[in-house]
Amino acid sequence: MDGKGSLPGRHEIPDEFKWRLEDIYPSNEEWEKDFQQIQAMVSEVETFRGRLGLSAGTLLEALELDARLRELIEKVFVYARMRRDEDNTNPVYQALTDRAESLSARVQAALSFLAPEILALPEEVLERYRREESGLALYDFVLEELIRQKEHVLSPAEEQIIALAGEAIQASDSIFRMLNNADISFPTILDETGKEVEITHGRYTRFLESNDRRMRKDAFKAFYSSYRGLKNTIAATLNGSVKRDIFYARVRKHPSALQASLFEDNIPPEVYDNLIHTVRDHLGLMHRYTALRKRLLGVDELHMYDLYVPVVKDITWEISYPEAVGIVREGLSPLGRSYVETMSKGLESGWIDLYESRGKSSGAYSWGPYGVHPYVLMNYQNNLSNVFTLAHELGHAMHSYYSHTEQPYIYAHYKIFTAEVASTVNESLLMDHLLRTVGQRDKQLYLLNHYLEQFRGTVFRQTMFAEFEKIIHERAEAGEALTPDSLNELYYRLNIDYHGPAVVVDQDIALEWARIPHFYSAFYVYKYATGFSAATAITRLILTQGEPALANYITFLKKGGSDYPLNLLKTAGVDLSTPRPVQDALRLFGQLLDRLEELTV
């Protein structure tokens, strides 16, 4: 930044802190060549329509073309998007991205006939083809997955009706998004200095972290007053979303909306139920944590607006990027020399785009096309939070590195269910390293508080959300109406259960369901809790067993998406079909709580 605090332009950032997208395409002209080639390949796809049943060789050719086309459009799309992310105001890359998005939609549409045509083949014909053509062996898991879905795929005419109805059926989600992001208006409150400030979604969390309790309370009350005025409308949008889930489950012959959602990852319902039951069995730990929070804040009553203010005093912990890399390298040393050296070499070889600049996309992510190498976008600031973000994104990057190196394109991509495990293992190892090596009491307190808050937000809170989703879908499936009052009553009761007797559960929190966008992507949030638990279990295995556990974990990373998520996690030594990983994670939460209690006596 210059003296006025404005961000530098892209051209002002030294090349050593930029990623090297030339590794994907040396020039836009090379990108253009692939763009044109894809258009020709789309025409070639059409020559297979209605012909997949001719022979095993024809089926293999079609599957190979499908894979080549998907790999190439991914490369074209990723390059354009990542160029645009460097500077969203650049019209050249805005145009490239628009073209890539349009072409991607064309590719998806062109390939859409393949799965229904393969499913229309009698199973004995498919089996014969697999015996006749050895090249089809590579596609065994692809075909197995298609056959698994067969009983839930409808006739072409019915599928077309569902596709045409899709936009209308999504209306509830669109209405909620517009209402929640554009039309809702929030009151103003007085900030810590007595200045009038308007509440926004972004500011609300910051206000709840304020040390000024009057301001926290005012923000909390004012925020939910806006939702109280819209509760009937938002209950209707949530109702519509739940009914959509039930509609899709019923037309596709699933026993329930929950099972329809879990079917996608081949997850048995016990995994979902185990999570809820196990967390409920350990709510005593959460209640201990809220009681400790009450003691540390020194309040007579702990209210819902007191749950986000830090219980330890903020500390100045400046960590430059070179220092961060050193800390991350040390923290991840249990992952072995090969892992750390590959990661370190990547950081020096154009994998990472480090600093904020004008027009650059905010936040952080890891991405990259097959056949090149992973990339990481950061907007690095010199603080501890960014060190954890760096470790997190490098976890994704290394997962992609191993999976892209070891797997063919069709199995190189992993599902969300396993994706967050690799990133969270890195965060857990880094936290373990810091807790063992940082001596100062104030930093120990800061780290323990950070880790416990992660548990609270990722395991306890997301499981409460998951339980709420399960109950409202079951009620709707039984024909019950989801009224604002019934939703409020259920959500309020769950908050009492989860937060325990140390918390005064303010009536306003009953409306929190009305502001959670994830409820419009049902049965998604449980993956945060299972992923965090699996990562915690893997971290413990690596730290206690060493080489054998590490070898299993690296094998898991290398397997990419070549099997179902639960099977992949078993490779790493974690069986989420049992309650054990969640139990072990919560046991660690208890140990961390013990340490924080001891340090604050």
C-alpha positions in Angstrom: 0.0 0.0 0.0 1.1 3.6 -0.6 1.1 6.3 2.0 -2.6 7.0 1.4 -3.5 3.4 2.2 -4.6 2.6 -1.4 -3.9 -0.8 -2.9 -1.1 -1.3 -5.4 -2.0 -2.1 -9.0 -1.2 -5.6 -10.3 1.9 -4.3 -12.2 3.3 -3.0 -8.9 3.5 -6.4 -7.3 6.9 -8.1 -7.8 6.8 -11.2 -10.0 8.2 -13.4 -7.1 4.9 -12.9 -5.3 2.7 -13.8 -8.3 1.5 -17.2 -9.6 2.8 -18.3 -13.0 -0.3 -18.9 -15.1 2.0 -19.2 -18.2 2.5 -22.8 -17.0 -1.1 -23.4 -18.2 -0.9 -21.3 -21.4 2.2 -19.4 -22.4 -0.1 -16.8 -24.1 -3.7 -16.0 -24.8 -3.1 -17.2 -28.4 -2.4 -20.7 -27.1 -5.6 -20.5 -25.0 -7.5 -19.5 -28.2 -6.2 -22.6 -30.0 -7.7 -24.9 -27.4 -10.9 -22.9 -27.4 -11.3 -23.6 -31.1 -10.3 -27.2 -30.7 -13.1 -27.7 -28.1 -15.7 -26.4 -30.5 -14.6 -29.0 -33.0 -14.7 -31.7 -30.4 -18.3 -30.8 -29.4 -19.3 -31.5 -33.0 -17.5 -34.9 -32.8 -19.4 -35.8 -29.6 -22.7 -35.6 -31.6 -21.5 -38.5 -33.9 -21.9 -40.9 -30.9 -25.5 -40.1 -30.2 -27.6 -43.2 -30.5 -24.5 -45.4 -31.2 -23.2 -46.4 -27.8 -24.8 -49.8 -28.0 -23.1 -50.7 -31.3 -20.0 -52.2 -29.8 -17.6 -52.2 -26.8 -15.1 -50.2 -28.9 -17.6 -47.5 -29.7 -18.5 -47.1 -26.0 -14.8 -46.8 -25.1 -14.2 -44.2 -27.8 -17.1 -42.2 -26.5 -15.9 -42.4 -22.9 -12.4 -41.3 -23.9 -13.7 -38.4 -25.9 -15.8 -37.4 -22.9 -12.7 -37.4 -20.6 -10.5 -35.5 -23.2 -13.2 -32.8 -23.7 -13.8 -32.3 -20.0 -10.1 -32.1 -19.3 -9.6 -29.5 -22.0 -12.6 -27.3 -21.1 -11.5 -27.3 -17.5 -8.1 -26.1 -18.6 -9.6 -23.3 -20.7 -12.1 -22.3 -18.0 -9.6 -22.3 -15.1 -7.1 -20.2 -17.0 -9.6 -17.6 -17.9 -11.1 -17.4 -14.4 -7.8 -17.2 -12.7 -6.6 -14.5 -15.0 -9.8 -12.6 -14.2 -9.2 -13.1 -10.5 -5.9 -11.3 -10.8 -7.8 -8.2 -11.7 -11.6 -8.3 -12.0 -11.6 -4.9 -13.7 -9.5 -6.2 -16.7 -11.9 -6.3 -19.7 -9.7 -8.8 -21.6 -10.1 -11.4 -19.0 -13.8 -10.5 -18.3 -14.4 -11.4 -21.9 -12.3 -14.6 -21.8 -14.2 -15.7 -18.7 -17.6 -15.0 -20.3 -16.5 -17.0 -23.4 -15.2 -19.9 -21.3 -18.4 -20.0 -19.3 -20.6 -20.1 -22.4 -18.4 -22.8 -24.0 -18.5 -24.8 -20.8 -22.3 -24.8 -20.8 -22.2 -26.0 -24.5 -19.9 -28.8 -23.5 -22.1 -29.9 -20.6 -25.2 -29.9 -22.9 -23.3 -31.8 -25.6 -22.2 -34.6 -23.3 -25.5 -34.9 -21.4 -26.9 -37.7 -23.6 -24.0 -40.1 -22.7 -25.1 -41.2 -19.2 -28.8 -41.8 -20.1 -27.7 -43.8 -23.2 -25.3 -45.9 -21.2 -27.9 -46.5 -18.6 -30.4 -47.6 -21.3 -28.0 -50.5 -22.2 -29.0 -53.8 -20.5 -26.6 -54.7 -17.7 -25.7 -58.0 -19.4 -24.6 -56.0 -22.5 -22.4 -53.7 -20.4 -20.9 -56.7 -18.6 -20.1 -58.3 -22.0 -18.5 -55.1 -23.3 -16.3 -54.9 -20.2 -15.1 -58.5 -20.8 -14.5 -57.8 -24.6 -12.7 -54.5 -24.3 -9.8 -54.3 -21.8 -9.6 -50.5 -22.2 -13.0 -50.2 -20.4 -11.3 -51.5 -17.2 -10.2 -47.9 -16.5 -13.8 -46.9 -16.4 -15.0 -49.6 -14.0 -15.7 -47.1 -11.2 -17.4 -44.6 -13.6 -19.7 -47.4 -14.9 -20.3 -48.8 -11.4 -21.4 -45.3 -10.2 -23.7 -44.9 -13.2 -25.3 -48.4 -12.6 -25.7 -47.5 -8.9 -27.8 -44.5 -10.0 -29.9 -46.4 -12.5 -33.0 -47.0 -10.4 -33.2 -43.3 -9.6 -32.9 -42.1 -13.3 -36.2 -41.6 -15.0 -37.2 -41.9 -18.7 -35.7 -39.4 -21.1 -39.1 -37.6 -21.4 -39.4 -37.4 -17.6 -35.8 -36.2 -17.2 -36.5 -33.5 -19.7 -39.6 -32.3 -17.7 -37.6 -32.2 -14.5 -34.8 -30.3 -16.2 -37.3 -27.8 -17.7 -38.9 -27.3 -14.3 -35.5 -26.8 -12.5 -35.5 -23.0 -12.7 -39.0 -22.6 -11.4 -38.4 -25.1 -8.6 -35.3 -23.1 -7.5 -37.5 -20.0 -7.1 -37.5 -20.2 -3.3 -33.8 -20.0 -3.1 -33.6 -17.0 -5.5 -36.3 -15.2 -3.5 -34.4 -15.8 -0.2 -31.1 -14.6 -1.7 -32.6 -11.4 -3.1 -34.5 -10.8 0.2 -31.5 -11.5 2.4 -28.8 -9.8 0.3 -30.6 -6.9 -1.4 -34.0 -6.0 0.0 -33.6 -6.5 3.7 -32.8 -3.3 5.6 -31.2 -3.2 9.0 -31.5 -0.4 11.7 -28.6 1.8 12.8 -27.0 1.6 16.3 -24.4 3.6 18.2 -20.9 2.2 18.0 -18.3 2.2 20.8 -17.6 5.9 20.2 -21.3 6.9 20.1 -21.3 7.3 16.3 -24.4 6.1 14.5 -23.6 3.1 12.2 -25.8 0.9 10.1 -25.8 -2.8 10.6 -24.9 -5.0 7.6 -24.3 -8.7 7.2 -20.6 -8.1 7.1 -20.5 -5.7 10.1 -22.8 -7.8 12.3 -20.1 -10.4 13.2 -17.6 -7.7 13.9 -20.1 -5.9 16.2 -20.6 -9.2 18.1 -16.8 -9.4 18.6 -16.7 -5.9 20.1 -15.6 -5.5 23.7 -18.4 -3.0 24.2 -21.2 -5.1 25.6 -23.9 -2.5 25.2 -23.0 -2.3 21.5 -23.1 -6.2 21.1 -26.6 -6.3 22.7 -27.9 -3.4 20.5 -26.5 -5.0 17.4 -28.0 -8.4 18.3 -31.5 -7.0 19.1 -31.5 -4.7 16.0 -30.3 -7.4 13.6 -33.1 -9.9 14.5 -35.8 -7.2 14.6 -35.3 -7.0 10.8 -35.9 -10.8 10.5 -38.9 -10.6 12.8 -40.6 -8.4 10.3 -40.0 -10.9 7.5 -40.5 -14.1 9.3 -43.6 -15.1 7.4 -42.0 -14.6 4.0 -38.8 -16.4 5.0 -40.7 -19.3 6.5 -42.4 -19.6 3.1 -39.1 -19.6 1.2 -37.7 -22.2 3.5 -40.9 -24.2 3.1 -40.5 -24.0 -0.7 -36.9 -25.2 -0.5 -37.8 -28.2 1.8 -40.7 -29.1 -0.5 -38.3 -29.0 -3.5 -36.0 -31.5 -1.7 -38.9 -33.8 -0.9 -40.2 -33.6 -4.5 -36.8 -34.6 -6.0 -36.5 -37.4 -3.5 -39.9 -38.8 -4.2 -39.7 -38.6 -8.0 -36.3 -40.3 -7.9 -37.6 -43.0 -5.6 -35.6 -42.3 -2.5 -37.1 -43.1 0.9 -36.5 -39.5 2.2 -34.9 -36.2 1.3 -32.0 -36.9 3.6 -31.3 -40.3 2.0 -31.6 -38.7 -1.5 -28.9 -36.2 -0.5 -26.6 -38.8 1.1 -27.0 -41.1 -1.9 -24.9 -38.7 -4.1 -21.7 -39.5 -2.0 -22.9 -43.1 -1.2 -23.1 -42.2 2.5 -25.4 -44.4 4.7 -27.8 -42.5 6.9 -26.1 -43.9 10.0 -23.2 -41.5 9.4 -25.5 -38.5 9.7 -27.3 -40.0 12.7 -24.1 -41.0 14.4 -22.8 -37.4 14.2 -26.0 -36.0 15.8 -26.1 -38.7 18.5 -22.4 -38.5 19.3 -22.4 -34.7 19.6 -25.5 -34.8 21.8 -23.8 -37.3 24.0 -20.9 -34.9 24.5 -22.9 -31.7 25.0 -21.6 -31.6 28.6 -18.3 -30.4 27.1 -20.0 -27.6 25.3 -21.8 -26.6 28.5 -18.5 -26.6 30.3 -17.0 -24.3 27.6 -19.9 -21.8 27.9 -19.6 -21.9 31.7 -15.8 -21.1 31.3 -16.6 -18.3 28.8 -19.0 -16.8 31.4 -16.3 -16.9 34.1 -13.6 -15.4 31.8 -15.9 -12.6 30.7 -16.8 -11.9 34.3 -20.5 -11.4 33.5 -23.5 -12.3 35.8 -25.4 -13.6 32.8 -23.9 -15.0 29.6 -26.2 -14.0 26.7 -26.2 -15.1 23.1 -24.6 -11.8 22.1 -21.6 -12.7 24.4 -20.6 -15.9 22.5 -18.3 -14.3 19.9 -16.4 -11.7 21.9 -12.8 -13.0 22.5 -12.3 -14.4 26.0 -8.6 -13.6 25.8 -7.2 -10.2 25.2 -6.1 -9.5 21.7 -2.4 -9.8 21.1 -0.1 -8.3 18.5 1.4 -11.2 16.6 3.0 -9.9 13.4 4.1 -12.8 11.1 5.7 -11.9 7.8 5.2 -14.2 4.8 8.8 -15.6 5.0 8.2 -16.3 8.7 4.8 -17.9 7.9 6.4 -20.3 5.4 9.0 -21.3 8.0 6.2 -21.9 10.6 4.1 -23.9 8.1 7.1 -26.0 7.0 7.9 -26.9 10.7 4.3 -27.5 11.6 3.8 -29.9 8.6 7.1 -31.8 9.1 5.1 -34.8 10.5 3.8 -35.2 6.9 7.3 -36.2 5.8 10.2 -34.8 3.9 8.7 -35.5 0.4 5.5 -33.6 1.2 7.2 -30.6 2.7 9.9 -30.4 0.0 7.3 -30.6 -2.8 5.2 -27.9 -1.1 8.2 -25.7 -0.5 9.4 -26.1 -4.1 5.9 -25.2 -5.3 5.9 -22.0 -3.3 9.1 -21.0 -5.1 7.9 -22.1 -8.5 4.8 -19.9 -9.3 2.2 -21.8 -7.4 1.1 -18.9 -5.2 -0.4 -15.4 -5.8 0.3 -13.8 -2.5 -0.6 -10.2 -1.9 -3.7 -8.1 -2.3 -3.9 -5.7 -5.2 -6.5 -3.5 -6.9 -9.2 -5.5 -8.5 -7.9 -8.9 -7.2 -10.5 -11.4 -6.0 -10.8 -11.4 -2.2 -10.3 -14.4 0.1 -8.3 -17.5 -0.6 -8.6 -20.7 -2.6 -6.7 -23.5 -4.2 -7.4 -24.4 -7.9 -5.6 -25.5 -11.0 -6.2 -27.6 -14.1 -5.2 -31.3 -14.5 -1.8 -31.8 -16.0 -0.2 -28.6 -14.8 0.2 -28.0 -11.0 -2.0 -26.6 -8.3 -2.3 -22.9 -7.6 -3.1 -20.9 -4.5 -4.7 -17.5 -4.4 -4.1 -15.5 -1.1 -4.4 -12.0 0.1 -1.8 -12.3 2.7 -1.8 -10.1 5.8 0.9 -10.4 8.5 -1.1 -12.2 11.2 -1.7 -15.7 12.6 -5.1 -16.1 10.9 -3.4 -15.8 7.5 -0.7 -18.4 8.5 -3.6 -20.9 9.2 -5.2 -19.9 5.8 -1.9 -20.6 4.1 -1.6 -24.0 5.7 -5.2 -24.7 4.8 -4.9 -23.8 1.1 -1.6 -25.7 0.8 -3.5 -28.8 2.2 -5.9 -28.5 -0.8 -3.0 -27.8 -3.2 -1.1 -30.9 -2.1 -4.2 -33.1 -2.2 -4.6 -32.0 -5.8 -0.8 -32.4 -6.5 -0.9 -36.1 -5.3 -4.3 -36.9 -6.9 -3.4 -35.3 -10.2 0.0 -37.0 -10.3 -1.3 -40.5 -9.4 -4.8 -40.6 -11.0 -6.1 -40.4 -14.6 -8.2 -37.3 -15.2 -11.5 -39.1 -14.6 -10.5 -39.9 -11.0 -8.3 -36.8 -10.2 -11.1 -34.7 -8.6 -12.3 -35.4 -5.1 -15.6 -34.6 -3.5 -16.3 -31.9 -0.9 -16.8 -34.7 1.7 -13.0 -35.5 1.5 -11.7 -32.2 0.3 -11.9 -30.4 3.6 -10.1 -33.2 5.4 -6.7 -32.5 3.7 -6.9 -28.8 4.4 -8.0 -29.3 8.0 -5.3 -31.9 8.7 -2.7 -29.2 7.9 -4.4 -26.7 10.2 -4.6 -29.3 13.0 -0.9 -30.1 12.6 0.0 -26.5 12.6 -2.0 -25.9 15.8 -0.4 -28.8 17.5 3.1 -27.5 16.6 2.3 -24.0 17.9 0.8 -25.2 21.1 4.0 -27.2 21.8 6.5 -24.6 20.8 5.0 -21.2 21.7 6.0 -20.4 25.3 4.3 -17.1 26.2 1.1 -17.6 28.3 -0.8 -14.9 26.3 -0.1 -16.6 23.0 -1.0 -20.1 24.5 -4.3 -18.6 25.6 -4.9 -17.1 22.2 -4.2 -20.4 20.4 -6.4 -22.4 22.8 -9.2 -20.0 22.4 -8.8 -20.0 18.6 -8.9 -23.9 18.5 -11.9 -24.2 20.9 -13.8 -21.7 18.8 -13.1 -23.7 15.7 -14.6 -26.8 17.4 -17.6 -24.8 18.6 -18.3 -23.3 15.2 -17.4 -26.4 13.1 -18.6 -29.4 15.2 -21.2 -28.2 17.6 -22.8 -25.4 15.6 -22.9 -27.2 12.3 -24.3 -30.3 14.0 -27.1 -28.2 15.5 -27.8 -26.9 12.0 -27.8 -30.5 10.7 -30.2 -31.6 13.4 -32.5 -28.7 12.5 -32.5 -29.6 8.8 -33.3 -33.3 9.6 -36.2 -32.4 11.8 -37.8 -29.9 9.5 -37.6 -32.3 6.5 -39.1 -35.1 8.5 -41.9 -32.9 9.7 -42.7 -31.7 6.1 -42.5 -35.4 4.9 -45.1 -36.2 7.5 -47.4 -33.5 6.2 -46.8 -31.0 9.0 -46.7 -27.3 8.1 -43.5 -25.4 8.8 -44.9 -22.2 10.3 -42.7 -19.3 11.6 -43.8 -20.2 15.1 -43.0 -23.9 14.8 -39.6 -23.1 13.2 -38.9 -20.6 16.0 -39.9 -23.0 18.7 -37.7 -25.8 17.3 -34.7 -23.6 16.7 -35.0 -22.0 20.2 -35.1 -25.5 21.9 -32.1 -26.7 20.0 -30.1 -23.6 21.2 -31.1 -24.3 24.8 -29.9 -28.0 24.4 -26.6 -27.1 22.7 -25.6 -24.1 24.8 -26.5 -25.4 28.2 -27.5 -23.8 31.6 -24.7 -21.2 31.7 -26.3 -19.3 28.8 -29.4 -17.1 28.9 -30.8 -18.1 25.5 -32.3 -14.8 24.3 -35.7 -15.2 22.5 -34.3 -13.3 19.5 -32.0 -16.3 18.6 -35.1 -18.3 17.7 -35.1 -16.4 14.4 -31.5 -17.3 13.4 -32.8 -20.0 11.1 -34.2 -17.2 8.9 -30.7 -15.9 8.0 -28.8 -19.1 7.2 -28.2 -19.5 3.4 -26.9 -23.1 3.9 -30.5 -24.2 4.7 -31.3 -23.8 1.0 -28.6 -26.4 0.2 -30.0 -29.0 2.5 -27.8 -31.6 4.3 -24.6 -29.9 3.3 -23.4 -28.5 6.6 -22.9 -31.9 8.3 -19.8 -32.4 6.0 -18.1 -29.6 7.9 -18.4 -31.5 11.2 -17.5 -34.9 9.8 -14.6 -33.5 7.8 -13.2 -31.7 10.9 -13.6 -34.8 13.0 -11.9 -37.0 10.3 -9.1 -34.6 10.0 -8.6 -34.4 13.8 -8.5 -38.2 13.9 -6.0 -38.4 11.1 -3.8 -35.8 12.8 -3.8 -37.8 16.0 -2.9 -41.0 14.1 0.0 -39.3 12.3 1.3 -37.8 15.6 1.0 -41.0 17.6 1.8 -43.8 15.1 4.2 -41.9 12.8 5.3 -43.6 9.5 2.5 -46.3 9.1 -0.2 -43.6 9.6 1.5 -41.2 7.3 1.8 -43.8 4.6 -1.9 -44.4 4.8 -2.7 -40.7 4.7 -0.5 -40.1 1.6 -2.2 -43.1 -0.1 -5.6 -41.4 0.7 -4.3 -38.1 -1.0 -3.1 -40.1 -4.0 -6.4 -41.8 -4.5 -8.2 -38.6 -5.4 -11.8 -39.5 -6.4 -11.2 -43.1 -7.4 -13.5 -44.5 -4.8 -16.5 -43.4 -2.6 -15.6 -40.9 0.2 -16.1 -43.3 3.1 -13.8 -46.0 1.5 -11.2 -43.3 0.8 -11.2 -42.2 4.4 -10.9 -45.8 5.6 -7.6 -45.8 3.6 -6.4 -43.1 5.9 -7.4 -45.1 9.0 -10.7 -43.3 9.7 -14.1 -45.1 9.6 -16.9 -42.5 9.7 -19.5 -45.3 9.6 -18.8 -45.6 13.3 -19.1 -42.8 16.0 -15.4 -43.2 16.9 -13.8 -40.3 14.8 -16.4 -37.8 16.2 -15.9 -39.2 19.7 -12.1 -38.8 19.4 -12.4 -35.3 18.1 -14.6 -34.3 21.1 -12.2 -36.0 23.5 -9.5 -33.6 22.1 -12.0 -30.7 22.6 -12.2 -31.8 26.3 -8.4 -31.9 26.7 -8.1 -28.4 25.2 -10.8 -27.2 27.5 -8.8 -28.7 30.5 -5.7 -26.7 29.4 -7.6 -23.4 29.1 -9.3 -24.0 32.5 -5.9 -24.7 34.1 -4.2 -21.6 32.5 -7.1 -19.3 33.7 -7.6 -20.5 37.2 
